[in-house]
Amino acid sequence: MTAPTRPDQNDDTNDGIVDFGFKMVDRAEKVGLVRGVFDSVAERYDVMNDLMSGGVHRLWKSALIDWMAPQPGQHLVDLAGGTGDISLRFLRRGGGSAAITDINHAMLMAGRKRRDLAKYRGQTSWCVGNAESLPFDSGIADFVTIAFGLRNVTDRQAAINEAHRILKPGGRFLCLEFSTVNNQALAKLYDAWSFNVLPQIGQMVAGDADSYRYLVESIRKFPAPEILADMFATAGFAQVRVRSLSGGIACIHSGWKLD
């Protein structure tokens, strides 16, 4: 199966219609549809990440933390933080505290059961919250991150704006997300794996092929790196940088709030 052309602009629209994978749905419906996907896969989410990426997602997340270089006393707000994987890595590398927020209660509950996060209980907080309208005061975070979550947000620009709002001056926002494969041969292999194999793995491991089919489709509908960089700039971020990972399968976008 060949993926449709990736959008060349921010596909958040003002006419009440947004993408949900390859489908177009009413804007008000998307939150509930996304919640249903992650309710279904929450308990097997971390296992599926390993199976889907062959474990490479761990290297991508390590690259994200390396670029952040956490320091004691720094506070992270991790958007779409799910099971706490990014926050755990941040704290292990010396970060001070982490607030894990996600719109999906089931994902947060799965994260709170993790034994490897138990030793950091005093440094973590968990919050059900929408990345488009966060329940935090302005200027409270040294870092804001979102890993493999921005493509599931209904209004992505609103979420990026909110990241800017809650950062302290001098704070930094980093987004790790699937991106545009820049090699034609690799792109064909990636499409074959994504559309033909991943839904089958989802059915076998999580009992849900449709949710993983949506996740694959949502990757193909996500804006290209240069468009996402423009969205960072629109929110007020400076020194916007993009790092391509694994031939463009994933990218990290970074921006600083200067004042």
C-alpha positions in Angstrom: 0.0 0.0 0.0 1.3 3.4 -0.9 0.8 6.2 1.6 -0.9 9.4 0.4 1.2 12.5 0.0 2.2 14.1 3.2 0.6 17.5 3.7 2.7 20.5 2.7 1.0 22.7 5.3 -0.4 22.6 8.8 -3.6 20.5 8.3 -5.4 21.8 11.4 -8.3 23.5 9.7 -10.8 26.2 10.8 -13.8 24.6 9.1 -14.5 22.0 11.8 -12.9 19.1 9.9 -9.6 17.5 10.8 -7.7 14.3 10.0 -8.1 11.1 12.0 -5.6 8.9 10.1 -6.8 8.9 6.5 -10.3 9.8 7.5 -11.6 13.3 7.9 -13.8 13.8 11.0 -15.6 16.6 12.8 -13.1 18.5 15.0 -15.2 17.7 18.1 -15.0 14.0 17.4 -11.3 13.5 17.3 -10.5 13.7 21.0 -12.9 10.9 21.7 -11.6 8.8 18.8 -8.0 9.2 19.9 -9.0 8.4 23.5 -10.6 5.2 22.3 -7.4 4.2 20.5 -5.2 4.6 23.5 -7.8 3.1 25.9 -7.5 0.0 23.8 -3.7 -0.2 23.6 -2.6 1.2 27.0 -1.7 -2.0 28.7 0.4 -3.2 25.9 1.7 0.1 24.7 5.3 -0.2 25.8 5.6 -3.8 24.5 4.2 -2.7 21.1 6.6 0.2 20.8 9.5 -2.3 21.0 7.8 -4.7 18.5 6.9 -1.9 16.1 10.3 -0.2 16.0 12.5 -3.2 16.7 13.6 -1.4 19.8 14.9 1.6 17.8 12.5 4.0 19.6 14.8 3.6 22.7 17.7 5.1 20.7 15.5 7.9 19.5 14.4 8.7 23.1 18.0 8.5 24.2 19.0 11.0 21.5 16.2 13.3 22.8 17.5 13.2 26.4 21.1 13.6 25.2 20.1 16.8 23.4 18.3 18.1 26.5 21.2 17.3 28.9 19.1 17.5 32.1 20.4 19.2 35.2 19.4 18.9 38.9 16.6 21.3 39.8 15.2 21.4 36.3 11.5 20.7 35.9 10.0 18.9 32.9 6.4 18.9 31.7 5.9 15.9 29.4 2.9 16.3 27.1 1.1 13.2 25.9 3.4 11.6 28.5 1.5 8.4 28.5 3.3 5.7 30.5 6.1 8.1 31.6 8.9 6.8 29.4 10.4 10.2 28.7 10.1 11.5 32.2 11.8 8.3 33.6 14.7 8.9 31.2 14.9 12.6 32.2 15.0 11.8 35.9 17.6 9.0 35.4 19.8 11.5 33.7 19.7 13.9 36.6 16.6 16.0 36.0 14.9 17.4 39.1 11.2 16.7 38.6 8.7 15.8 36.0 5.0 16.4 35.4 3.5 13.7 33.2 0.3 14.9 31.5 -1.9 13.0 29.0 -5.5 13.3 27.8 -5.9 9.5 28.3 -6.4 8.3 31.9 -5.8 4.7 30.9 -2.3 5.5 29.7 -1.4 7.4 32.9 -2.7 4.5 35.0 -0.5 2.1 33.0 2.5 4.4 33.7 1.8 4.6 37.4 2.1 0.8 37.6 5.7 0.9 36.3 8.1 -0.5 38.8 11.0 1.4 37.3 9.3 4.7 38.1 8.5 3.8 41.7 11.9 5.2 43.0 11.1 8.6 41.5 7.6 8.9 43.1 8.6 12.0 45.0 9.8 13.7 41.8 6.9 12.9 39.6 3.3 14.1 39.3 0.5 12.7 37.0 -2.2 14.9 35.4 -5.0 14.2 33.0 -4.8 17.2 30.7 -5.3 18.3 27.1 -2.1 19.6 25.4 -4.2 22.3 23.7 -5.2 23.8 27.0 -2.9 22.8 29.8 -3.8 23.0 33.5 -0.5 24.7 34.5 0.5 28.3 35.2 2.6 30.2 32.8 6.4 30.1 33.1 6.7 27.0 35.3 8.8 24.5 33.2 12.5 24.4 32.2 11.6 21.8 29.5 8.5 20.8 27.7 8.5 17.6 25.7 6.1 15.6 23.5 7.2 12.3 22.1 5.1 10.6 19.5 2.0 12.5 20.6 1.7 15.7 18.7 0.2 13.9 15.6 -2.7 12.8 17.8 -3.6 16.3 19.0 -6.5 18.0 17.3 -5.1 21.5 17.1 -1.3 21.1 16.9 -0.6 24.8 16.8 -2.5 25.3 20.0 -0.5 22.6 21.7 2.8 24.2 20.6 1.5 27.6 21.8 0.7 26.1 25.2 4.2 24.6 25.4 5.6 28.1 24.8 3.3 29.6 27.5 4.2 27.2 30.3 8.0 27.5 29.7 10.2 29.8 31.7 12.2 32.4 29.8 15.2 30.4 28.6 13.2 27.2 28.6 13.1 24.7 25.8 10.5 22.7 23.9 11.4 19.4 22.1 9.1 17.3 20.0 10.1 13.7 19.0 7.8 12.5 16.2 7.7 10.2 13.2 8.6 12.1 10.1 9.4 12.0 6.4 11.7 9.1 5.1 14.2 10.7 2.8 15.3 7.6 0.9 13.0 6.0 -1.8 14.1 2.4 -1.2 13.8 2.8 2.6 10.4 4.5 2.2 9.0 1.5 0.2 10.2 -0.9 2.9 8.9 1.3 5.6 5.4 1.5 4.0 5.3 -2.3 3.5 6.2 -2.8 7.2 3.8 -0.1 8.4 0.7 -1.0 6.5 1.0 -4.8 6.1 2.8 -6.0 9.2 2.1 -3.5 12.1 -1.7 -4.0 12.1 -1.1 -7.7 12.3 1.3 -7.4 15.2 -1.3 -5.1 16.9 -3.9 -7.8 16.5 -1.7 -10.5 17.8 -0.3 -8.7 20.8 -2.9 -6.1 21.7 -6.0 -7.6 20.1 -6.5 -4.5 18.1 -5.5 -4.1 14.5 -7.6 -1.0 13.8 -5.9 1.2 16.4 -2.4 0.4 15.0 -3.7 1.0 11.5 -4.8 4.5 12.7 -1.4 5.1 14.3 0.3 4.3 11.0 -2.0 6.5 9.0 -1.5 9.4 11.5 2.2 9.3 10.8 1.6 9.8 7.1 -0.7 12.7 7.7 1.7 14.6 10.0 3.2 17.8 8.6 6.7 17.7 7.1 9.7 18.8 9.2 9.9 22.3 7.7 6.2 22.9 8.2 6.5 21.9 11.9 9.5 24.2 12.3 7.4 27.0 11.0 4.7 26.2 13.5 7.4 26.4 16.3 8.3 29.9 15.0 4.7 30.9 14.9 4.4 30.1 18.6 7.3 32.3 19.4 10.1 29.8 19.6 13.6 30.9 18.6 16.7 29.0 17.5 14.5 26.2 16.0 16.5 23.2 15.0 15.6 19.8 13.5 17.5 16.5 13.8 16.6 13.7 11.5 16.9 10.2 12.9 17.1 6.8 11.1 16.9 8.2 7.6 14.0 10.5 8.5 11.8 7.9 10.1 11.7 10.2 13.1 12.8 13.7 13.8 13.4 15.9 16.9 12.4 19.5 16.7 13.8 21.9 19.3 13.0 25.5 20.1 13.9 28.0 22.8 11.7 30.5 24.6 14.0 33.5 24.9 11.7 35.9 26.9 
